[in-house]
Amino acid sequence: MKPVKHDSVGRQVEGDTKAGKKAMYEQLMEEVVRDENVASALRAVMRNKGAPGIDHMTTAELEGHLRQHWASIKSKLLVEMV
């Protein structure tokens, strides 16, 4: 008998099924895109003055970009789960 897995709120999740894996992924992505987590990540990037990434966006540009485009970015990340 396999061990029972639970999600972040204690619901039983069968992780070995396609539906169970999808549910676990959805819960993870919902946590990733929570406004509090994104704000925390942005503060960490700004504090570390990270180097531009592959998109060549500086940390100075990042905050404005996220303010302008976050709703669309978040929606696309969550739609990809379906």
Secondary structure, 3 states (H helix, E strand, C coil): CCCCEECCCCCEECCCCHHHHHHHHHHHHHHHCCHHHHHHHHHHHHHHCCCCCCCCCCHHHHHHHHHHHHHHHHHHHHHCCC
